[in-house]
């Protein structure tokens, strides 16, 4: 089990949390004394409301880690029209 001091945790929070998410518990120390342990949450520890939504088929838990880069790399829609023109055109079609 890895350990991290409070100051190390402040400076490297993202990296420490990545280890926890990967399944590695983390002991937090203050002046070299253990003060807390951070464990990754298990599926069965999910909030009861979320579990009921999953059971009802209204929510699907993620199957993999989100990939923000993939979303940011999507091509932008191509349009030669300005936004105002597009809105006015859409409004005129609804009449």
Secondary structure, DSSP 8 states (H G I E B T S, - for coil): -EEEEHHHHHHTHHHHHHHHHTT--EEEEETTEEEEEE----GGGS-HHHHHHHHTTS----SS---HHHHHTS------S-HHHHHHHHHHHH-
